[in-house]
């Protein structure tokens, strides 16, 4: 999760390292405020207020807000910031850049979320293809690329390859999704393993997922 080291490290040098302890709780507060403003773009102010109050009741959100160097709250915060800039009234080019930067920063904290975020983005593009203009889309992608660039530098320094991440999946595994035999026919013999690694880098454990949901959402 290089976002913690990179972003928190830079901010720590500016505001002094002892104050970093306040950064994650501050981001949590800003996330709630941004969530309320985002909801106001689609719902009434009353409904947006109720939605933000319900957001505050999430036990997991409170739990991770008190953990300074856990990546969950920063990821969620920048993810919400991205929606905030996308939903602003009077959408302008700078909003597209800022939205891209926020989503890119979210991925900087949790790069493994790129799979479902990309799928969600694809669904959004298909649903609103007639309303999306080329310039805002290009600015959005530019902002996201600028935010993600440090991730590849981090990978090069720590893993010796900009495309090698700190998960079970790696570039060689990705390249094995489609293997071409000598006669030119395409085989998918290793596709199941490779796609499983891509979608579930830590393995697929439904029972553990359910237990974590119960522990952190129902019993916490």
N, CA and C atoms as a LAMMPS dump frame, in Angstrom:
ITEM: TIMESTEP
0
ITEM: NUMBER OF ATOMS
660
ITEM: BOX BOUNDS ff ff ff
-5.0000000000000000e+02 5.0000000000000000e+02
-5.0000000000000000e+02 5.0000000000000000e+02
-5.0000000000000000e+02 5.0000000000000000e+02
ITEM: ATOMS id mol type element x y z
1 1 1 N 0.837 -1.189 0
2 1 2 C 0 0 0
3 1 3 C 0.883 1.255 0
4 2 1 N 1.518 1.569 -1.122
5 2 2 C 2.503 2.658 -1.18
6 2 3 C 1.917 4.036 -0.904
7 3 1 N 0.605 4.188 -1.06
8 3 2 C 0.014 5.492 -0.789
9 3 3 C 0.283 5.976 0.62
10 4 1 N 0.278 5.045 1.567
11 4 2 C 0.553 5.414 2.962
12 4 3 C 1.948 6.003 3.097
13 5 1 N 2.932 5.293 2.559
14 5 2 C 4.31 5.745 2.694
15 5 3 C 4.586 7.008 1.888
16 6 1 N 4.075 7.035 0.663
17 6 2 C 4.373 8.168 -0.222
18 6 3 C 3.633 9.434 0.206
19 7 1 N 2.31 9.355 0.298
20 7 2 C 1.518 10.547 0.604
21 7 3 C 1.694 10.981 2.055
22 8 1 N 1.585 10.03 2.973
23 8 2 C 1.746 10.374 4.383
24 8 3 C 3.165 10.846 4.67
25 9 1 N 4.143 10.276 3.957
26 9 2 C 5.52 10.7 4.155
27 9 3 C 5.749 12.144 3.721
28 10 1 N 5.201 12.498 2.563
29 10 2 C 5.342 13.879 2.066
30 10 3 C 4.634 14.857 2.985
31 11 1 N 3.408 14.515 3.381
32 11 2 C 2.662 15.399 4.279
33 11 3 C 3.364 15.505 5.632
34 12 1 N 3.933 14.384 6.098
35 12 2 C 4.643 14.4 7.375
36 12 3 C 5.838 15.334 7.365
37 13 1 N 6.542 15.401 6.238
38 13 2 C 7.681 16.315 6.141
39 13 3 C 7.24 17.778 6.161
40 14 1 N 5.995 18.012 5.723
41 14 2 C 5.497 19.395 5.665
42 14 3 C 4.937 19.834 7.013
43 15 1 N 4.125 18.978 7.642
44 15 2 C 3.436 19.396 8.872
45 15 3 C 4.068 18.832 10.137
46 16 1 N 5.145 18.076 9.994
47 16 2 C 5.849 17.391 11.094
48 16 3 C 5.187 16.043 11.365
49 17 1 N 6 15.042 11.61
50 17 2 C 5.534 13.665 11.724
51 17 3 C 4.569 13.424 12.889
52 18 1 N 4.722 14.069 14.056
53 18 2 C 3.741 13.809 15.13
54 18 3 C 2.304 14.113 14.737
55 19 1 N 2.109 15.089 13.829
56 19 2 C 0.752 15.461 13.438
57 19 3 C 0.115 14.465 12.475
58 20 1 N 0.911 13.513 11.954
59 20 2 C 0.353 12.511 11.05
60 20 3 C -0.719 11.69 11.756
61 21 1 N -0.615 11.585 13.077
62 21 2 C -1.605 10.817 13.834
63 21 3 C -3.012 11.351 13.652
64 22 1 N -3.122 12.619 13.264
65 22 2 C -4.439 13.232 13.073
66 22 3 C -4.923 13.135 11.632
67 23 1 N -4.062 12.662 10.733
68 23 2 C -4.383 12.711 9.307
69 23 3 C -5.525 11.767 8.937
70 24 1 N -5.474 10.529 9.394
71 24 2 C -6.528 9.571 9.044
72 24 3 C -7.891 9.971 9.616
73 25 1 N -7.99 10.358 10.892
74 25 2 C -9.292 10.848 11.382
75 25 3 C -9.785 12.075 10.617
76 26 1 N -8.863 12.962 10.227
77 26 2 C -9.255 14.138 9.451
78 26 3 C -9.81 13.724 8.091
79 27 1 N -9.164 12.778 7.441
80 27 2 C -9.664 12.286 6.158
81 27 3 C -11.043 11.663 6.319
82 28 1 N -11.27 10.982 7.441
83 28 2 C -12.576 10.366 7.688
84 28 3 C -13.667 11.434 7.774
85 29 1 N -13.38 12.53 8.46
86 29 2 C -14.352 13.627 8.576
87 29 3 C -14.637 14.238 7.206
88 30 1 N -13.573 14.471 6.435
89 30 2 C -13.736 15.045 5.098
90 30 3 C -14.516 14.101 4.187
91 31 1 N -14.353 12.796 4.38
92 31 2 C -15.096 11.831 3.568
93 31 3 C -16.596 11.947 3.815
94 32 1 N -16.978 12.117 5.072
95 32 2 C -18.4 12.255 5.412
96 32 3 C -18.97 13.534 4.798
97 33 1 N -18.215 14.633 4.899
98 33 2 C -18.676 15.894 4.319
99 33 3 C -18.8 15.801 2.799
100 34 1 N -17.81 15.167 2.156
101 34 2 C -17.855 15.01 0.702
102 34 3 C -19.002 14.092 0.288
103 35 1 N -19.259 13.064 1.093
104 35 2 C -20.379 12.153 0.81
105 35 3 C -21.708 12.899 0.854
106 36 1 N -21.841 13.795 1.834
107 36 2 C -23.084 14.564 1.941
108 36 3 C -23.257 15.47 0.713
109 37 1 N -22.189 16.162 0.301
110 37 2 C -22.288 17.043 -0.863
111 37 3 C -22.571 16.237 -2.133
112 38 1 N -22.016 15.045 -2.213
113 38 2 C -22.271 14.198 -3.376
114 38 3 C -23.736 13.785 -3.425
115 39 1 N -24.28 13.393 -2.285
116 39 2 C -25.687 12.995 -2.244
117 39 3 C -26.611 14.159 -2.569
118 40 1 N -26.22 15.38 -2.189
119 40 2 C -27.044 16.554 -2.471
120 40 3 C -27.184 16.816 -3.967
121 41 1 N -26.262 16.246 -4.758
122 41 2 C -26.345 16.42 -6.21
123 41 3 C -27.47 15.586 -6.813
124 42 1 N -27.913 14.549 -6.079
125 42 2 C -28.95 13.659 -6.603
126 42 3 C -30.212 13.642 -5.752
127 43 1 N -30.057 13.953 -4.453
128 43 2 C -31.174 13.864 -3.517
129 43 3 C -31.42 15.214 -2.858
130 44 1 N -32.433 15.27 -2.028
131 44 2 C -32.709 16.488 -1.276
132 44 3 C -31.669 16.657 -0.173
133 45 1 N -31.58 17.867 0.386
134 45 2 C -30.61 18.114 1.447
135 45 3 C -30.919 17.275 2.683
136 46 1 N -32.185 17.057 2.955
137 46 2 C -32.575 16.237 4.093
138 46 3 C -32.114 14.787 3.909
139 47 1 N -32.353 14.259 2.704
140 47 2 C -31.938 12.887 2.418
141 47 3 C -30.417 12.757 2.455
142 48 1 N -29.724 13.782 1.967
143 48 2 C -28.26 13.76 2.002
144 48 3 C -27.74 13.773 3.431
145 49 1 N -28.398 14.552 4.291
146 49 2 C -27.994 14.593 5.701
147 49 3 C -28.204 13.229 6.364
148 50 1 N -29.35 12.608 6.077
149 50 2 C -29.624 11.284 6.645
150 50 3 C -28.593 10.275 6.152
151 51 1 N -28.251 10.369 4.866
152 51 2 C -27.267 9.461 4.301
153 51 3 C -25.899 9.609 4.931
154 52 1 N -25.491 10.844 5.206
155 52 2 C -24.19 11.075 5.841
156 52 3 C -24.198 10.614 7.298
157 53 1 N -25.335 10.778 7.982
158 53 2 C -25.435 10.294 9.368
159 53 3 C -25.369 8.774 9.402
160 54 1 N -26.05 8.113 8.456
161 54 2 C -25.976 6.654 8.368
162 54 3 C -24.551 6.199 8.077
163 55 1 N -23.849 6.963 7.261
164 55 2 C -22.449 6.662 6.965
165 55 3 C -21.63 6.669 8.258
166 56 1 N -21.923 7.622 9.115
167 56 2 C -21.191 7.729 10.38
168 56 3 C -21.476 6.576 11.333
169 57 1 N -22.567 5.859 11.108
170 57 2 C -22.91 4.759 12.014
171 57 3 C -22.196 3.459 11.656
172 58 1 N -21.464 3.427 10.552
173 58 2 C -20.76 2.213 10.166
174 58 3 C -19.638 1.922 11.16
175 59 1 N -19.728 0.784 11.835
176 59 2 C -18.744 0.443 12.864
177 59 3 C -17.351 0.29 12.274
178 60 1 N -17.262 -0.324 11.089
179 60 2 C -15.958 -0.501 10.466
180 60 3 C -15.285 0.812 10.134
181 61 1 N -16.095 1.801 9.739
182 61 2 C -15.539 3.121 9.42
183 61 3 C -14.912 3.755 10.66
184 62 1 N -15.595 3.676 11.797
185 62 2 C -15.049 4.203 13.049
186 62 3 C -13.799 3.44 13.46
187 63 1 N -13.849 2.13 13.306
188 63 2 C -12.728 1.292 13.726
189 63 3 C -11.459 1.663 12.966
190 64 1 N -11.555 1.752 11.647
191 64 2 C -10.369 2.04 10.841
192 64 3 C -9.971 3.501 10.887
193 65 1 N -10.902 4.388 11.235
194 65 2 C -10.537 5.8 11.378
195 65 3 C -9.579 6.008 12.54
196 66 1 N -9.647 5.127 13.533
197 66 2 C -8.767 5.235 14.699
198 66 3 C -7.425 4.555 14.467
199 67 1 N -7.262 3.859 13.327
200 67 2 C -5.994 3.213 12.984
201 67 3 C -5.26 4.097 11.992
202 68 1 N -4.238 4.801 12.47
203 68 2 C -3.612 5.851 11.678
204 68 3 C -3.01 5.318 10.388
205 69 1 N -2.337 4.182 10.452
206 69 2 C -1.612 3.689 9.287
207 69 3 C -2.306 2.495 8.63
208 70 1 N -3.622 2.492 8.695
209 70 2 C -4.4 1.532 7.919
210 70 3 C -4.878 2.236 6.652
211 71 1 N -4.877 1.529 5.553
212 71 2 C -5.145 2.123 4.247
213 71 3 C -6.618 2.246 3.92
214 72 1 N -7.507 1.628 4.708
215 72 2 C -8.92 1.56 4.346
216 72 3 C -9.579 2.926 4.245
217 73 1 N -9.394 3.764 5.288
218 73 2 C -10.038 5.077 5.302
219 73 3 C -9.489 6 4.213
220 74 1 N -8.155 6.102 4.015
221 74 2 C -7.677 6.94 2.908
222 74 3 C -8.21 6.49 1.555
223 75 1 N -8.258 5.176 1.318
224 75 2 C -8.797 4.687 0.047
225 75 3 C -10.242 5.126 -0.132
226 76 1 N -11.066 4.888 0.889
227 76 2 C -12.475 5.247 0.799
228 76 3 C -12.653 6.755 0.66
229 77 1 N -11.836 7.524 1.373
230 77 2 C -11.944 8.981 1.32
231 77 3 C -11.681 9.508 -0.081
232 78 1 N -10.581 9.101 -0.691
233 78 2 C -10.259 9.587 -2.038
234 78 3 C -11.242 9.047 -3.07
235 79 1 N -11.781 7.869 -2.825
236 79 2 C -12.801 7.32 -3.712
237 79 3 C -14.053 8.198 -3.686
238 80 1 N -14.463 8.609 -2.497
239 80 2 C -15.624 9.494 -2.362
240 80 3 C -15.318 10.865 -2.943
241 81 1 N -14.095 11.366 -2.733
242 81 2 C -13.695 12.643 -3.324
243 81 3 C -13.856 12.599 -4.845
244 82 1 N -13.5 11.456 -5.449
245 82 2 C -13.64 11.323 -6.894
246 82 3 C -15.078 11.495 -7.34
247 83 1 N -16.007 10.858 -6.631
248 83 2 C -17.424 11.007 -6.963
249 83 3 C -17.909 12.433 -6.703
250 84 1 N -17.348 13.063 -5.672
251 84 2 C -17.742 14.436 -5.369
252 84 3 C -17.438 15.364 -6.545
253 85 1 N -16.231 15.252 -7.098
254 85 2 C -15.866 16.128 -8.219
255 85 3 C -16.626 15.766 -9.492
256 86 1 N -16.946 14.479 -9.665
257 86 2 C -17.711 14.086 -10.846
258 86 3 C -19.143 14.583 -10.794
259 87 1 N -19.68 14.735 -9.587
260 87 2 C -21.1 15.083 -9.43
261 87 3 C -21.332 16.573 -9.197
262 88 1 N -20.272 17.387 -9.243
263 88 2 C -20.437 18.817 -8.972
264 88 3 C -21.312 19.47 -10.033
265 89 1 N -22.158 20.374 -9.576
266 89 2 C -22.989 21.117 -10.509
267 89 3 C -22.125 22.113 -11.279
268 90 1 N -22.429 22.278 -12.543
269 90 2 C -21.595 23.131 -13.377
270 90 3 C -20.251 22.482 -13.622
271 91 1 N -20.272 21.188 -13.965
272 91 2 C -19.057 20.402 -14.144
273 91 3 C -18.111 21.09 -15.115
274 92 1 N -16.852 21.302 -14.672
275 92 2 C -15.849 22.001 -15.474
276 92 3 C -14.649 21.094 -15.726
277 93 1 N -13.765 21.467 -16.675
278 93 2 C -12.596 20.627 -16.972
279 93 3 C -11.732 20.33 -15.751
280 94 1 N -11.569 21.316 -14.865
281 94 2 C -10.729 21.063 -13.697
282 94 3 C -11.359 20.02 -12.776
283 95 1 N -12.694 19.921 -12.798
284 95 2 C -13.358 18.888 -11.999
285 95 3 C -13.013 17.499 -12.533
286 96 1 N -12.884 17.383 -13.86
287 96 2 C -12.517 16.099 -14.461
288 96 3 C -11.103 15.697 -14.04
289 97 1 N -10.177 16.656 -14.054
290 97 2 C -8.795 16.368 -13.64
291 97 3 C -8.753 15.976 -12.172
292 98 1 N -9.447 16.745 -11.339
293 98 2 C -9.443 16.459 -9.9
294 98 3 C -10.098 15.112 -9.592
295 99 1 N -11.164 14.784 -10.314
296 99 2 C -11.806 13.479 -10.113
297 99 3 C -10.833 12.352 -10.454
298 100 1 N -10.127 12.493 -11.566
299 100 2 C -9.135 11.497 -11.94
300 100 3 C -8.025 11.379 -10.913
301 101 1 N -7.568 12.524 -10.407
302 101 2 C -6.528 12.511 -9.376
303 101 3 C -6.995 11.788 -8.123
304 102 1 N -8.235 12.028 -7.717
305 102 2 C -8.755 11.398 -6.506
306 102 3 C -8.887 9.88 -6.672
307 103 1 N -9.427 9.436 -7.8
308 103 2 C -9.528 7.992 -8.027
309 103 3 C -8.143 7.365 -8.142
310 104 1 N -7.211 8.098 -8.758
311 104 2 C -5.85 7.596 -8.854
312 104 3 C -5.193 7.47 -7.493
313 105 1 N -5.415 8.455 -6.623
314 105 2 C -4.871 8.383 -5.268
315 105 3 C -5.49 7.229 -4.489
316 106 1 N -6.782 6.973 -4.729
317 106 2 C -7.42 5.827 -4.08
318 106 3 C -6.712 4.534 -4.469
319 107 1 N -6.397 4.397 -5.754
320 107 2 C -5.687 3.197 -6.206
321 107 3 C -4.265 3.153 -5.671
322 108 1 N -3.69 4.314 -5.4
323 108 2 C -2.349 4.346 -4.827
324 108 3 C -2.339 3.715 -3.443
325 109 1 N -3.469 3.784 -2.763
326 109 2 C -3.579 3.171 -1.434
327 109 3 C -3.971 1.699 -1.514
328 110 1 N -4.789 1.344 -2.487
329 110 2 C -5.218 -0.058 -2.627
330 110 3 C -5.262 -0.4 -4.114
331 111 1 N -4.113 -0.771 -4.659
332 111 2 C -4.031 -1.053 -6.092
333 111 3 C -4.865 -2.272 -6.481
334 112 1 N -5.134 -3.166 -5.532
335 112 2 C -5.892 -4.376 -5.844
336 112 3 C -7.335 -4.067 -6.235
337 113 1 N -7.815 -2.877 -5.916
338 113 2 C -9.205 -2.523 -6.239
339 113 3 C -9.386 -2.106 -7.699
340 114 1 N -8.293 -2.125 -8.46
341 114 2 C -8.364 -1.648 -9.84
342 114 3 C -9.29 -2.518 -10.697
343 115 1 N -9.451 -3.805 -10.327
344 115 2 C -10.272 -4.705 -11.136
345 115 3 C -11.732 -4.265 -11.121
346 116 1 N -12.335 -4.185 -9.921
347 116 2 C -13.755 -3.826 -9.873
348 116 3 C -13.969 -2.348 -10.193
349 117 1 N -12.979 -1.48 -9.884
350 117 2 C -13.128 -0.073 -10.243
351 117 3 C -13.128 0.1 -11.762
352 118 1 N -12.284 -0.653 -12.454
353 118 2 C -12.256 -0.59 -13.921
354 118 3 C -13.557 -1.116 -14.511
355 119 1 N -14.078 -2.207 -13.944
356 119 2 C -15.348 -2.745 -14.43
357 119 3 C -16.49 -1.765 -14.199
358 120 1 N -16.487 -1.122 -13.027
359 120 2 C -17.516 -0.118 -12.739
360 120 3 C -17.406 1.065 -13.692
361 121 1 N -16.17 1.483 -13.984
362 121 2 C -15.966 2.575 -14.927
363 121 3 C -16.438 2.214 -16.323
364 122 1 N -16.225 0.96 -16.721
365 122 2 C -16.673 0.508 -18.035
366 122 3 C -18.193 0.519 -18.124
367 123 1 N -18.847 0.057 -17.063
368 123 2 C -20.316 0.085 -17.031
369 123 3 C -20.819 1.525 -17.111
370 124 1 N -20.159 2.435 -16.405
371 124 2 C -20.531 3.855 -16.436
372 124 3 C -20.39 4.414 -17.852
373 125 1 N -19.292 4.071 -18.526
374 125 2 C -19.073 4.562 -19.896
375 125 3 C -20.156 4.062 -20.837
376 126 1 N -20.514 2.79 -20.713
377 126 2 C -21.538 2.223 -21.587
378 126 3 C -22.898 2.857 -21.313
379 127 1 N -23.2 3.095 -20.03
380 127 2 C -24.51 3.633 -19.661
381 127 3 C -24.675 5.094 -20.101
382 128 1 N -23.58 5.844 -20.066
383 128 2 C -23.673 7.28 -20.372
384 128 3 C -22.809 7.658 -21.576
385 129 1 N -22.66 6.732 -22.508
386 129 2 C -21.761 6.957 -23.633
387 129 3 C -22.161 8.184 -24.455
388 130 1 N -23.445 8.489 -24.545
389 130 2 C -23.899 9.616 -25.354
390 130 3 C -23.688 10.961 -24.663
391 131 1 N -23.509 10.937 -23.339
392 131 2 C -23.336 12.18 -22.582
393 131 3 C -21.879 12.493 -22.277
394 132 1 N -21.004 11.519 -22.471
395 132 2 C -19.584 11.706 -22.134
396 132 3 C -18.863 12.354 -23.308
397 133 1 N -18.153 13.432 -23.033
398 133 2 C -17.388 14.137 -24.056
399 133 3 C -15.926 13.742 -23.98
400 134 1 N -15.251 13.87 -25.104
401 134 2 C -13.868 13.397 -25.196
402 134 3 C -12.922 14.19 -24.301
403 135 1 N -13.072 15.512 -24.278
404 135 2 C -12.138 16.333 -23.507
405 135 3 C -12.2 16.039 -22.011
406 136 1 N -13.388 16.055 -21.37
407 136 2 C -13.423 15.713 -19.935
408 136 3 C -12.894 14.309 -19.643
409 137 1 N -13.21 13.347 -20.54
410 137 2 C -12.729 11.986 -20.34
411 137 3 C -11.212 11.937 -20.409
412 138 1 N -10.628 12.664 -21.363
413 138 2 C -9.17 12.702 -21.493
414 138 3 C -8.525 13.347 -20.273
415 139 1 N -9.124 14.413 -19.771
416 139 2 C -8.586 15.082 -18.586
417 139 3 C -8.706 14.177 -17.358
418 140 1 N -9.804 13.44 -17.275
419 140 2 C -9.984 12.495 -16.168
420 140 3 C -8.888 11.432 -16.181
421 141 1 N -8.645 10.845 -17.35
422 141 2 C -7.617 9.81 -17.472
423 141 3 C -6.233 10.385 -17.215
424 142 1 N -6.008 11.633 -17.62
425 142 2 C -4.729 12.289 -17.358
426 142 3 C -4.504 12.442 -15.859
427 143 1 N -5.524 12.912 -15.148
428 143 2 C -5.405 13.072 -13.701
429 143 3 C -5.156 11.75 -13
430 144 1 N -5.882 10.71 -13.416
431 144 2 C -5.698 9.39 -12.808
432 144 3 C -4.298 8.854 -13.078
433 145 1 N -3.798 9.06 -14.293
434 145 2 C -2.453 8.577 -14.641
435 145 3 C -1.378 9.283 -13.825
436 146 1 N -1.518 10.575 -13.631
437 146 2 C -0.538 11.328 -12.849
438 146 3 C -0.502 10.842 -11.403
439 147 1 N -1.666 10.508 -10.864
440 147 2 C -1.72 10.046 -9.473
441 147 3 C -1.135 8.653 -9.314
442 148 1 N -1.285 7.819 -10.345
443 148 2 C -0.832 6.434 -10.252
444 148 3 C 0.652 6.28 -10.586
445 149 1 N 1.24 7.232 -11.293
446 149 2 C 2.64 7.121 -11.712
447 149 3 C 3.597 6.756 -10.573
448 150 1 N 3.485 7.365 -9.379
449 150 2 C 4.408 6.986 -8.297
450 150 3 C 4.352 5.512 -7.94
451 151 1 N 3.217 4.861 -8.21
452 151 2 C 3.087 3.439 -7.898
453 151 3 C 4.092 2.614 -8.703
454 152 1 N 4.272 2.967 -9.991
455 152 2 C 5.205 2.215 -10.825
456 152 3 C 6.647 2.48 -10.424
457 153 1 N 6.951 3.694 -9.994
458 153 2 C 8.28 3.992 -9.466
459 153 3 C 8.541 3.183 -8.2
460 154 1 N 7.544 3.109 -7.348
461 154 2 C 7.647 2.325 -6.113
462 154 3 C 7.902 0.849 -6.427
463 155 1 N 7.167 0.311 -7.391
464 155 2 C 7.353 -1.089 -7.766
465 155 3 C 8.755 -1.344 -8.313
466 156 1 N 9.266 -0.408 -9.109
467 156 2 C 10.607 -0.556 -9.664
468 156 3 C 11.657 -0.59 -8.562
469 157 1 N 11.506 0.288 -7.577
470 157 2 C 12.481 0.369 -6.492
471 157 3 C 12.427 -0.871 -5.608
472 158 1 N 11.226 -1.338 -5.288
473 158 2 C 11.079 -2.415 -4.304
474 158 3 C 11.023 -3.809 -4.908
475 159 1 N 10.523 -3.941 -6.146
476 159 2 C 10.365 -5.268 -6.735
477 159 3 C 11.183 -5.462 -8.003
478 160 1 N 11.883 -4.39 -8.451
479 160 2 C 12.716 -4.502 -9.632
480 160 3 C 11.981 -4.501 -10.941
481 161 1 N 10.685 -4.211 -10.914
482 161 2 C 9.869 -4.211 -12.123
483 161 3 C 8.673 -3.3 -11.879
484 162 1 N 8.444 -2.302 -12.733
485 162 2 C 7.305 -1.39 -12.503
486 162 3 C 5.956 -2.077 -12.557
487 163 1 N 5.891 -3.259 -13.193
488 163 2 C 4.618 -3.971 -13.324
489 163 3 C 4.475 -5.107 -12.328
490 164 1 N 5.401 -5.212 -11.387
491 164 2 C 5.307 -6.256 -10.363
492 164 3 C 4.788 -5.626 -9.078
493 165 1 N 3.681 -6.144 -8.572
494 165 2 C 3.037 -5.574 -7.407
495 165 3 C 3.253 -6.472 -6.185
496 166 1 N 2.926 -5.933 -5.01
497 166 2 C 3.132 -6.675 -3.778
498 166 3 C 2.021 -7.642 -3.469
499 167 1 N 1.468 -8.275 -4.509
500 167 2 C 0.426 -9.268 -4.332
501 167 3 C 0.887 -10.571 -4.966
502 168 1 N 0.051 -11.589 -4.874
503 168 2 C 0.407 -12.877 -5.456
504 168 3 C 0.487 -12.808 -6.976
505 169 1 N -0.259 -11.89 -7.58
506 169 2 C -0.257 -11.768 -9.03
507 169 3 C 0.924 -10.938 -9.473
508 170 1 N 1.506 -11.257 -10.599
509 170 2 C 2.644 -10.52 -11.124
510 170 3 C 2.558 -10.502 -12.636
511 171 1 N 3.438 -9.756 -13.276
512 171 2 C 3.412 -9.632 -14.728
513 171 3 C 3.555 -10.978 -15.433
514 172 1 N 4.476 -11.878 -15.017
515 172 2 C 4.546 -13.175 -15.682
516 172 3 C 3.239 -13.952 -15.604
517 173 1 N 2.547 -13.849 -14.455
518 173 2 C 1.276 -14.56 -14.325
519 173 3 C 0.231 -13.986 -15.259
520 174 1 N 0.225 -12.673 -15.402
521 174 2 C -0.731 -12.042 -16.301
522 174 3 C -0.483 -12.456 -17.743
523 175 1 N 0.778 -12.592 -18.113
524 175 2 C 1.103 -12.938 -19.49
525 175 3 C 0.695 -14.359 -19.844
526 176 1 N 0.403 -15.17 -18.836
527 176 2 C 0.026 -16.554 -19.094
528 176 3 C -1.469 -16.727 -19.274
529 177 1 N -2.231 -15.623 -19.222
530 177 2 C -3.676 -15.727 -19.411
531 177 3 C -3.989 -16.316 -20.773
532 178 1 N -3.26 -15.85 -21.791
533 178 2 C -3.437 -16.389 -23.141
534 178 3 C -2.08 -16.838 -23.643
535 179 1 N -1.941 -18.103 -23.922
536 179 2 C -0.684 -18.633 -24.436
537 179 3 C -0.892 -19.087 -25.872
538 180 1 N 0.036 -18.748 -26.749
539 180 2 C -0.076 -19.093 -28.161
540 180 3 C 0.871 -20.241 -28.451
541 181 1 N 0.318 -21.325 -28.976
542 181 2 C 1.113 -22.488 -29.293
543 181 3 C 1.863 -22.277 -30.592
544 182 1 N 2.766 -23.206 -30.916
545 182 2 C 3.619 -23.072 -32.091
546 182 3 C 2.806 -23.038 -33.379
547 183 1 N 1.682 -23.755 -33.42
548 183 2 C 0.888 -23.79 -34.64
549 183 3 C -0.05 -22.61 -34.775
550 184 1 N -0.005 -21.675 -33.806
551 184 2 C -0.799 -20.466 -33.913
552 184 3 C -2.129 -20.526 -33.211
553 185 1 N -2.554 -21.683 -32.746
554 185 2 C -3.826 -21.778 -32.035
555 185 3 C -3.672 -21.232 -30.628
556 186 1 N -4.748 -20.659 -30.097
557 186 2 C -4.732 -20.047 -28.77
558 186 3 C -5.265 -21.018 -27.736
559 187 1 N -4.551 -21.173 -26.659
560 187 2 C -4.983 -22.058 -25.587
561 187 3 C -5.237 -21.256 -24.327
562 188 1 N -6.169 -21.712 -23.517
563 188 2 C -6.52 -21.042 -22.278
564 188 3 C -6.272 -21.962 -21.088
565 189 1 N -5.239 -22.818 -21.204
566 189 2 C -4.993 -23.811 -20.162
567 189 3 C -4.715 -23.176 -18.809
568 190 1 N -4.026 -22.035 -18.801
569 190 2 C -3.657 -21.409 -17.545
570 190 3 C -4.533 -20.21 -17.216
571 191 1 N -5.585 -19.996 -17.998
572 191 2 C -6.411 -18.809 -17.803
573 191 3 C -7.135 -18.837 -16.461
574 192 1 N -7.601 -20.02 -16.052
575 192 2 C -8.348 -20.118 -14.799
576 192 3 C -7.488 -19.714 -13.616
577 193 1 N -6.255 -20.234 -13.575
578 193 2 C -5.348 -19.905 -12.474
579 193 3 C -4.974 -18.432 -12.498
580 194 1 N -4.663 -17.927 -13.684
581 194 2 C -4.233 -16.535 -13.798
582 194 3 C -5.355 -15.576 -13.419
583 195 1 N -6.586 -15.848 -13.887
584 195 2 C -7.695 -14.963 -13.582
585 195 3 C -8.055 -15.036 -12.103
586 196 1 N -7.915 -16.231 -11.512
587 196 2 C -8.168 -16.359 -10.077
588 196 3 C -7.172 -15.521 -9.291
589 197 1 N -5.904 -15.544 -9.692
590 197 2 C -4.887 -14.731 -9.036
591 197 3 C -5.161 -13.252 -9.226
592 198 1 N -5.652 -12.883 -10.412
593 198 2 C -5.924 -11.475 -10.699
594 198 3 C -7.087 -10.954 -9.88
595 199 1 N -8.182 -11.724 -9.824
596 199 2 C -9.385 -11.275 -9.123
597 199 3 C -9.293 -11.483 -7.619
598 200 1 N -8.59 -12.53 -7.192
599 200 2 C -8.483 -12.851 -5.764
600 200 3 C -7.014 -13.092 -5.402
601 201 1 N -6.217 -12.013 -5.31
602 201 2 C -4.779 -12.187 -5.049
603 201 3 C -4.476 -12.879 -3.73
604 202 1 N -5.399 -12.821 -2.767
605 202 2 C -5.196 -13.483 -1.48
606 202 3 C -5.975 -14.788 -1.379
607 203 1 N -6.539 -15.249 -2.501
608 203 2 C -7.333 -16.464 -2.485
609 203 3 C -8.814 -16.162 -2.309
610 204 1 N -9.65 -17.155 -2.582
611 204 2 C -11.103 -17.01 -2.469
612 204 3 C -11.57 -17.804 -1.26
613 205 1 N -11.975 -17.099 -0.215
614 205 2 C -12.35 -17.724 1.046
615 205 3 C -13.688 -17.15 1.524
616 206 1 N -14.802 -17.666 1.023
617 206 2 C -16.13 -17.127 1.379
618 206 3 C -16.403 -17.151 2.878
619 207 1 N -16.012 -18.237 3.558
620 207 2 C -16.286 -18.332 4.991
621 207 3 C -15.518 -17.266 5.764
622 208 1 N -14.252 -17.038 5.398
623 208 2 C -13.466 -15.997 6.062
624 208 3 C -14.059 -14.618 5.794
625 209 1 N -14.559 -14.408 4.558
626 209 2 C -15.187 -13.125 4.226
627 209 3 C -16.437 -12.903 5.079
628 210 1 N -17.239 -13.963 5.235
629 210 2 C -18.447 -13.85 6.051
630 210 3 C -18.097 -13.585 7.516
631 211 1 N -17.099 -14.277 8.029
632 211 2 C -16.681 -14.072 9.421
633 211 3 C -16.182 -12.653 9.647
634 212 1 N -15.444 -12.109 8.689
635 212 2 C -14.965 -10.731 8.81
636 212 3 C -16.123 -9.741 8.779
637 213 1 N -17.129 -10.027 7.935
638 213 2 C -18.305 -9.157 7.887
639 213 3 C -19.032 -9.161 9.232
640 214 1 N -19.208 -10.336 9.795
641 214 2 C -19.883 -10.438 11.094
642 214 3 C -19.08 -9.732 12.181
643 215 1 N -17.761 -9.95 12.199
644 215 2 C -16.912 -9.382 13.259
645 215 3 C -16.829 -7.866 13.188
646 216 1 N -16.704 -7.324 11.94
647 216 2 C -16.436 -5.892 11.816
648 216 3 C -17.682 -5.044 11.566
649 217 1 N -18.77 -5.663 11.1
650 217 2 C -19.971 -4.892 10.793
651 217 3 C -21.131 -5.171 11.75
652 218 1 N -21.245 -6.387 12.24
653 218 2 C -22.379 -6.733 13.077
654 218 3 C -22.052 -6.757 14.561
655 219 1 N -20.861 -7.245 14.903
656 219 2 C -20.532 -7.416 16.324
657 219 3 C -19.599 -6.346 16.856
658 220 1 N -18.967 -5.554 15.991
659 220 2 C -17.998 -4.556 16.46
660 220 3 C -18.686 -3.457 17.257
